[in-house]
Structure formats: C-alpha cells, structure tokens
Amino acid sequence: MSRYIHLAKKIRLAKKNKQTKWAPFWIIPKIYGGLRKIHPSRITTIKRSWRRTKTKA
C-alpha cells in the first residue's frame, strides 16, 4: 500500500462520502408539504455503505 493518498483520490472519496448522507430535514416539507413523516434517507438518490458496495475511486 502507498504511504499517502493522492489529492485527486481524496477529492473523489470526499464526494462519494457527501453523496451517501441523508437529505436535510427541511427538504421533506418542501417536497411533500405539510407534516408528512418521511425519513430523510428516502429522498437521497445514492445509498451506499462502506460495507455493502465499494467505489472505484
């Protein structure tokens, strides 16, 4: 293994990490309106876990 991660790879990994986060809480009333109880993870398009799916970064 290499001693350090190149900056380009670090940026790619940071982007992938941001994509796996839940949507913000204020998005739910904005999209659905009212007081519907929906989990923020339902709105996020890319659902990836470090255990299940690996990236090509």
N, CA, C and O atoms as a CHARMM CRD file, in Angstrom:
* protein
*
  228
    1    1 MET  N      0.83000  -1.18900   0.00000 PROA 1      0.00000
    2    1 MET  CA     0.00000   0.00000   0.00000 PROA 1      0.00000
    3    1 MET  C      0.87100   1.24700   0.00000 PROA 1      0.00000
    4    1 MET  O      1.98100   1.25900   0.53200 PROA 1      0.00000
    5    2 SER  N      0.34000   2.28200  -0.60500 PROA 2      0.00000
    6    2 SER  CA     1.10100   3.52700  -0.64400 PROA 2      0.00000
    7    2 SER  C      1.01300   4.24600   0.70700 PROA 2      0.00000
    8    2 SER  O      0.13800   3.98000   1.53000 PROA 2      0.00000
    9    3 ARG  N      1.94200   5.14600   0.88800 PROA 3      0.00000
   10    3 ARG  CA     2.04300   5.83600   2.17000 PROA 3      0.00000
   11    3 ARG  C      0.99000   6.92800   2.33600 PROA 3      0.00000
   12    3 ARG  O      0.52400   7.18000   3.44700 PROA 3      0.00000
   13    4 TYR  N      0.62100   7.56900   1.24700 PROA 4      0.00000
   14    4 TYR  CA    -0.34800   8.65900   1.32900 PROA 4      0.00000
   15    4 TYR  C     -1.32700   8.57200   0.15300 PROA 4      0.00000
   16    4 TYR  O     -1.04500   7.93700  -0.86300 PROA 4      0.00000
   17    5 ILE  N     -2.46900   9.21900   0.31400 PROA 5      0.00000
   18    5 ILE  CA    -3.50000   9.24100  -0.72900 PROA 5      0.00000
   19    5 ILE  C     -3.29500  10.49800  -1.56100 PROA 5      0.00000
   20    5 ILE  O     -3.11700  11.59100  -1.02300 PROA 5      0.00000
   21    6 HSD  N     -3.32200  10.32900  -2.87800 PROA 6      0.00000
   22    6 HSD  CA    -3.19200  11.47900  -3.76600 PROA 6      0.00000
   23    6 HSD  C     -4.39100  12.40100  -3.60100 PROA 6      0.00000
   24    6 HSD  O     -5.47400  11.95800  -3.22100 PROA 6      0.00000
   25    7 LEU  N     -4.20000  13.66700  -3.88300 PROA 7      0.00000
   26    7 LEU  CA    -5.25600  14.66000  -3.68900 PROA 7      0.00000
   27    7 LEU  C     -6.48300  14.36200  -4.53900 PROA 7      0.00000
   28    7 LEU  O     -7.60800  14.52600  -4.06600 PROA 7      0.00000
   29    8 ALA  N     -6.29500  13.92600  -5.78500 PROA 8      0.00000
   30    8 ALA  CA    -7.42600  13.63400  -6.66800 PROA 8      0.00000
   31    8 ALA  C     -8.29700  12.51900  -6.09800 PROA 8      0.00000
   32    8 ALA  O     -9.52500  12.60200  -6.13100 PROA 8      0.00000
   33    9 LYS  N     -7.65400  11.47700  -5.57700 PROA 9      0.00000
   34    9 LYS  CA    -8.40400  10.36300  -4.98700 PROA 9      0.00000
   35    9 LYS  C     -9.12300  10.80800  -3.72200 PROA 9      0.00000
   36    9 LYS  O    -10.24300  10.37900  -3.44600 PROA 9      0.00000
   37   10 LYS  N     -8.46500  11.67300  -2.96000 PROA 10     0.00000
   38   10 LYS  CA    -9.06500  12.18300  -1.72900 PROA 10     0.00000
   39   10 LYS  C    -10.32500  12.98900  -2.03000 PROA 10     0.00000
   40   10 LYS  O    -11.31700  12.89700  -1.30600 PROA 10     0.00000
   41   11 ILE  N    -10.27900  13.77900  -3.10200 PROA 11     0.00000
   42   11 ILE  CA   -11.43400  14.58400  -3.51600 PROA 11     0.00000
   43   11 ILE  C    -12.57900  13.67700  -3.97600 PROA 11     0.00000
   44   11 ILE  O    -13.74100  13.91500  -3.64600 PROA 11     0.00000
   45   12 ARG  N    -12.23600  12.62800  -4.74500 PROA 12     0.00000
   46   12 ARG  CA   -13.26500  11.68800  -5.21100 PROA 12     0.00000
   47   12 ARG  C    -13.93200  10.98300  -4.03700 PROA 12     0.00000
   48   12 ARG  O    -15.15300  10.82600  -4.01700 PROA 12     0.00000
   49   13 LEU  N    -13.13700  10.56100  -3.06100 PROA 13     0.00000
   50   13 LEU  CA   -13.68700   9.88100  -1.89000 PROA 13     0.00000
   51   13 LEU  C    -14.54900  10.82600  -1.05800 PROA 13     0.00000
   52   13 LEU  O    -15.56800  10.40700  -0.51000 PROA 13     0.00000
   53   14 ALA  N    -14.15700  12.08800  -0.95800 PROA 14     0.00000
   54   14 ALA  CA   -14.94400  13.07200  -0.21600 PROA 14     0.00000
   55   14 ALA  C    -16.28800  13.30200  -0.88300 PROA 14     0.00000
   56   14 ALA  O    -17.30100  13.46400  -0.20200 PROA 14     0.00000
   57   15 LYS  N    -16.30500  13.31700  -2.22100 PROA 15     0.00000
   58   15 LYS  CA   -17.55700  13.49200  -2.95600 PROA 15     0.00000
   59   15 LYS  C    -18.48400  12.30700  -2.72500 PROA 15     0.00000
   60   15 LYS  O    -19.68400  12.48800  -2.51900 PROA 15     0.00000
   61   16 LYS  N    -17.93200  11.08800  -2.75700 PROA 16     0.00000
   62   16 LYS  CA   -18.73400   9.88600  -2.51200 PROA 16     0.00000
   63   16 LYS  C    -19.29400   9.88900  -1.09500 PROA 16     0.00000
   64   16 LYS  O    -20.42000   9.44700  -0.86600 PROA 16     0.00000
   65   17 ASN  N    -18.51000  10.38400  -0.15000 PROA 17     0.00000
   66   17 ASN  CA   -18.96200  10.43500   1.23700 PROA 17     0.00000
   67   17 ASN  C    -20.12000  11.41600   1.40100 PROA 17     0.00000
   68   17 ASN  O    -21.04200  11.16800   2.17800 PROA 17     0.00000
   69   18 LYS  N    -20.07200  12.54000   0.66300 PROA 18     0.00000
   70   18 LYS  CA   -21.16500  13.51400   0.73400 PROA 18     0.00000
   71   18 LYS  C    -22.44300  12.96400   0.11800 PROA 18     0.00000
   72   18 LYS  O    -23.54000  13.27900   0.58000 PROA 18     0.00000
   73   19 GLN  N    -22.31200  12.14400  -0.92300 PROA 19     0.00000
   74   19 GLN  CA   -23.48700  11.61000  -1.61600 PROA 19     0.00000
   75   19 GLN  C    -24.26100  10.61000  -0.76800 PROA 19     0.00000
   76   19 GLN  O    -25.45700  10.41900  -0.98800 PROA 19     0.00000
   77   20 THR  N    -23.61200   9.97200   0.19200 PROA 20     0.00000
   78   20 THR  CA   -24.28200   8.94800   0.98900 PROA 20     0.00000
   79   20 THR  C    -25.05300   9.53300   2.17200 PROA 20     0.00000
   80   20 THR  O    -25.79900   8.81500   2.83800 PROA 20     0.00000
   81   21 LYS  N    -24.88100  10.82200   2.43700 PROA 21     0.00000
   82   21 LYS  CA   -25.56500  11.43100   3.58300 PROA 21     0.00000
   83   21 LYS  C    -27.06300  11.58600   3.31700 PROA 21     0.00000
   84   21 LYS  O    -27.50100  11.62600   2.16800 PROA 21     0.00000
   85   22 TRP  N    -27.83400  11.67100   4.39300 PROA 22     0.00000
   86   22 TRP  CA   -29.26800  11.87900   4.26500 PROA 22     0.00000
   87   22 TRP  C    -29.55700  13.28100   3.75400 PROA 22     0.00000
   88   22 TRP  O    -28.72100  14.18000   3.84200 PROA 22     0.00000
   89   23 ALA  N    -30.76000  13.44500   3.21900 PROA 23     0.00000
   90   23 ALA  CA   -31.21000  14.76300   2.79200 PROA 23     0.00000
   91   23 ALA  C    -31.46200  15.61600   4.03400 PROA 23     0.00000
   92   23 ALA  O    -31.76000  15.07000   5.09600 PROA 23     0.00000
   93   24 PRO  N    -31.35100  16.94700   3.92700 PROA 24     0.00000
   94   24 PRO  CA   -31.63600  17.79200   5.08600 PROA 24     0.00000
   95   24 PRO  C    -33.10900  17.72900   5.49100 PROA 24     0.00000
   96   24 PRO  O    -33.97900  17.45400   4.66400 PROA 24     0.00000
   97   25 PHE  N    -33.37700  17.98600   6.76700 PROA 25     0.00000
   98   25 PHE  CA   -34.72900  17.81300   7.30900 PROA 25     0.00000
   99   25 PHE  C    -35.74000  18.77300   6.68800 PROA 25     0.00000
  100   25 PHE  O    -36.92400  18.44700   6.61300 PROA 25     0.00000
  101   26 TRP  N    -35.29800  19.95800   6.23800 PROA 26     0.00000
  102   26 TRP  CA   -36.23300  20.94700   5.69500 PROA 26     0.00000
  103   26 TRP  C    -36.67000  20.60900   4.27300 PROA 26     0.00000
  104   26 TRP  O    -37.59500  21.23200   3.75300 PROA 26     0.00000
  105   27 ILE  N    -36.03200  19.64900   3.64500 PROA 27     0.00000
  106   27 ILE  CA   -36.41100  19.24000   2.28200 PROA 27     0.00000
  107   27 ILE  C    -37.75800  18.51600   2.27700 PROA 27     0.00000
  108   27 ILE  O    -38.51500  18.63400   1.31300 PROA 27     0.00000
  109   28 ILE  N    -38.06800  17.77200   3.33800 PROA 28     0.00000
  110   28 ILE  CA   -39.29200  16.95600   3.38600 PROA 28     0.00000
  111   28 ILE  C    -40.54900  17.81000   3.28400 PROA 28     0.00000
  112   28 ILE  O    -41.40000  17.51300   2.44500 PROA 28     0.00000
  113   29 PRO  N    -40.71400  18.86900   4.10300 PROA 29     0.00000
  114   29 PRO  CA   -41.90700  19.69800   3.91000 PROA 29     0.00000
  115   29 PRO  C    -41.89600  20.43700   2.57200 PROA 29     0.00000
  116   29 PRO  O    -42.95300  20.73000   2.01300 PROA 29     0.00000
  117   30 LYS  N    -40.70200  20.73800   2.06000 PROA 30     0.00000
  118   30 LYS  CA   -40.61200  21.44800   0.78300 PROA 30     0.00000
  119   30 LYS  C    -41.12100  20.56600  -0.36100 PROA 30     0.00000
  120   30 LYS  O    -41.83800  21.04000  -1.24200 PROA 30     0.00000
  121   31 ILE  N    -40.74800  19.28700  -0.34600 PROA 31     0.00000
  122   31 ILE  CA   -41.15500  18.37800  -1.42500 PROA 31     0.00000
  123   31 ILE  C    -42.59500  17.90800  -1.23000 PROA 31     0.00000
  124   31 ILE  O    -43.41100  18.01100  -2.14600 PROA 31     0.00000
  125   32 TYR  N    -42.91300  17.38700  -0.02500 PROA 32     0.00000
  126   32 TYR  CA   -44.21000  16.75800   0.20900 PROA 32     0.00000
  127   32 TYR  C    -45.24500  17.69700   0.79700 PROA 32     0.00000
  128   32 TYR  O    -46.44400  17.44700   0.67200 PROA 32     0.00000
  129   33 GLY  N    -44.81000  18.76500   1.43300 PROA 33     0.00000
  130   33 GLY  CA   -45.74200  19.71200   2.03700 PROA 33     0.00000
  131   33 GLY  C    -46.37200  19.15500   3.29700 PROA 33     0.00000
  132   33 GLY  O    -46.51100  17.94200   3.45300 PROA 33     0.00000
  133   34 GLY  N    -46.74700  20.04100   4.18400 PROA 34     0.00000
  134   34 GLY  CA   -47.43400  19.61400   5.39800 PROA 34     0.00000
  135   34 GLY  C    -46.51100  18.92900   6.38000 PROA 34     0.00000
  136   34 GLY  O    -45.31100  19.19800   6.42800 PROA 34     0.00000
  137   35 LEU  N    -47.09800  18.03500   7.16500 PROA 35     0.00000
  138   35 LEU  CA   -46.36200  17.37600   8.24500 PROA 35     0.00000
  139   35 LEU  C    -46.21600  15.87700   8.01100 PROA 35     0.00000
  140   35 LEU  O    -46.33900  15.08700   8.94700 PROA 35     0.00000
  141   36 ARG  N    -45.95600  15.48700   6.78000 PROA 36     0.00000
  142   36 ARG  CA   -45.77600  14.06500   6.48300 PROA 36     0.00000
  143   36 ARG  C    -44.49400  13.56100   7.13300 PROA 36     0.00000
  144   36 ARG  O    -43.45400  14.21800   7.08700 PROA 36     0.00000
  145   37 LYS  N    -44.59000  12.38900   7.73300 PROA 37     0.00000
  146   37 LYS  CA   -43.42100  11.81800   8.38600 PROA 37     0.00000
  147   37 LYS  C    -42.72000  10.87900   7.41100 PROA 37     0.00000
  148   37 LYS  O    -43.15600   9.74700   7.19900 PROA 37     0.00000
  149   38 ILE  N    -41.64300  11.35600   6.82800 PROA 38     0.00000
  150   38 ILE  CA   -40.84600  10.56800   5.89500 PROA 38     0.00000
  151   38 ILE  C    -39.39700  10.67900   6.33000 PROA 38     0.00000
  152   38 ILE  O    -38.92600  11.75800   6.69100 PROA 38     0.00000
  153   39 HSD  N    -38.70000   9.56400   6.29400 PROA 39     0.00000
  154   39 HSD  CA   -37.29000   9.57200   6.68900 PROA 39     0.00000
  155   39 HSD  C    -36.46100  10.26800   5.61600 PROA 39     0.00000
  156   39 HSD  O    -36.69900  10.05100   4.42800 PROA 39     0.00000
  157   40 PRO  N    -35.49700  11.09600   6.00000 PROA 40     0.00000
  158   40 PRO  CA   -34.68300  11.83000   5.01400 PROA 40     0.00000
  159   40 PRO  C    -33.87500  10.92800   4.08000 PROA 40     0.00000
  160   40 PRO  O    -33.47300  11.36500   3.00100 PROA 40     0.00000
  161   41 SER  N    -33.63200   9.67200   4.47900 PROA 41     0.00000
  162   41 SER  CA   -32.85200   8.78300   3.62100 PROA 41     0.00000
  163   41 SER  C    -33.64500   8.34200   2.39000 PROA 41     0.00000
  164   41 SER  O    -33.05800   7.88800   1.40700 PROA 41     0.00000
  165   42 ARG  N    -34.96600   8.47100   2.43500 PROA 42     0.00000
  166   42 ARG  CA   -35.78100   8.09100   1.27200 PROA 42     0.00000
  167   42 ARG  C    -35.58300   9.03500   0.09900 PROA 42     0.00000
  168   42 ARG  O    -35.80500   8.65100  -1.04900 PROA 42     0.00000
  169   43 ILE  N    -35.17300  10.25600   0.37100 PROA 43     0.00000
  170   43 ILE  CA   -35.04500  11.26600  -0.67800 PROA 43     0.00000
  171   43 ILE  C    -33.68100  11.16900  -1.36600 PROA 43     0.00000
  172   43 ILE  O    -33.55600  11.49400  -2.54700 PROA 43     0.00000
  173   44 THR  N    -32.66000  10.72300  -0.62900 PROA 44     0.00000
  174   44 THR  CA   -31.32600  10.64800  -1.21800 PROA 44     0.00000
  175   44 THR  C    -31.30300   9.60100  -2.32800 PROA 44     0.00000
  176   44 THR  O    -31.86100   8.51400  -2.17800 PROA 44     0.00000
  177   45 THR  N    -30.65300   9.93600  -3.44400 PROA 45     0.00000
  178   45 THR  CA   -30.66300   9.03400  -4.59400 PROA 45     0.00000
  179   45 THR  C    -29.61200   7.94400  -4.47400 PROA 45     0.00000
  180   45 THR  O    -29.87900   6.78900  -4.80700 PROA 45     0.00000
  181   46 ILE  N    -28.42700   8.29000  -4.00500 PROA 46     0.00000
  182   46 ILE  CA   -27.34000   7.31200  -3.91800 PROA 46     0.00000
  183   46 ILE  C    -27.24900   6.80600  -2.49300 PROA 46     0.00000
  184   46 ILE  O    -26.89500   7.55500  -1.58300 PROA 46     0.00000
  185   47 LYS  N    -27.57100   5.52900  -2.29600 PROA 47     0.00000
  186   47 LYS  CA   -27.45700   4.92200  -0.98500 PROA 47     0.00000
  187   47 LYS  C    -26.33500   3.88700  -1.05600 PROA 47     0.00000
  188   47 LYS  O    -26.46700   2.85300  -1.71100 PROA 47     0.00000
  189   48 ARG  N    -25.24200   4.17800  -0.37800 PROA 48     0.00000
  190   48 ARG  CA   -24.08900   3.29300  -0.41600 PROA 48     0.00000
  191   48 ARG  C    -23.50300   3.19500   0.97400 PROA 48     0.00000
  192   48 ARG  O    -23.40100   4.18800   1.69400 PROA 48     0.00000
  193   49 SER  N    -23.12300   1.99600   1.34100 PROA 49     0.00000
  194   49 SER  CA   -22.47000   1.76900   2.61600 PROA 49     0.00000
  195   49 SER  C    -21.05800   1.26000   2.36700 PROA 49     0.00000
  196   49 SER  O    -20.80300   0.59000   1.36600 PROA 49     0.00000
  197   50 TRP  N    -20.16500   1.56800   3.25200 PROA 50     0.00000
  198   50 TRP  CA   -18.78800   1.13200   3.08500 PROA 50     0.00000
  199   50 TRP  C    -18.67300  -0.37800   3.20000 PROA 50     0.00000
  200   50 TRP  O    -17.70500  -0.96400   2.71400 PROA 50     0.00000
  201   51 ARG  N    -19.65400  -1.01900   3.84000 PROA 51     0.00000
  202   51 ARG  CA   -19.63000  -2.48900   3.94000 PROA 51     0.00000
  203   51 ARG  C    -20.18600  -3.15000   2.68700 PROA 51     0.00000
  204   51 ARG  O    -19.58900  -4.08500   2.15500 PROA 51     0.00000
  205   52 ARG  N    -21.34600  -2.65600   2.21300 PROA 52     0.00000
  206   52 ARG  CA   -22.05200  -3.33500   1.12000 PROA 52     0.00000
  207   52 ARG  C    -21.40100  -3.10000  -0.24200 PROA 52     0.00000
  208   52 ARG  O    -21.01500  -4.05600  -0.91500 PROA 52     0.00000
  209   53 THR  N    -21.27700  -1.84700  -0.65000 PROA 53     0.00000
  210   53 THR  CA   -20.86500  -1.50900  -2.01500 PROA 53     0.00000
  211   53 THR  C    -19.56300  -0.72400  -1.98400 PROA 53     0.00000
  212   53 THR  O    -19.42400   0.24400  -1.23600 PROA 53     0.00000
  213   54 LYS  N    -18.63300  -1.14300  -2.78700 PROA 54     0.00000
  214   54 LYS  CA   -17.35400  -0.44400  -2.87600 PROA 54     0.00000
  215   54 LYS  C    -17.37100   0.52400  -4.04100 PROA 54     0.00000
  216   54 LYS  O    -18.11800   0.33200  -5.00100 PROA 54     0.00000
  217   55 THR  N    -16.55200   1.56600  -3.96400 PROA 55     0.00000
  218   55 THR  CA   -16.43400   2.53900  -5.04300 PROA 55     0.00000
  219   55 THR  C    -15.21700   2.19400  -5.89200 PROA 55     0.00000
  220   55 THR  O    -14.36500   1.40100  -5.49000 PROA 55     0.00000
  221   56 LYS  N    -15.15000   2.80200  -7.07000 PROA 56     0.00000
  222   56 LYS  CA   -13.99800   2.57000  -7.93000 PROA 56     0.00000
  223   56 LYS  C    -12.95400   3.66400  -7.76100 PROA 56     0.00000
  224   56 LYS  O    -12.02000   3.75300  -8.55700 PROA 56     0.00000
  225   57 ALA  N    -13.09700   4.49100  -6.74500 PROA 57     0.00000
  226   57 ALA  CA   -12.16500   5.61000  -6.52500 PROA 57     0.00000
  227   57 ALA  C    -10.81400   5.11800  -6.07200 PROA 57     0.00000
  228   57 ALA  O     -9.91100   5.92100  -5.84100 PROA 57     0.00000
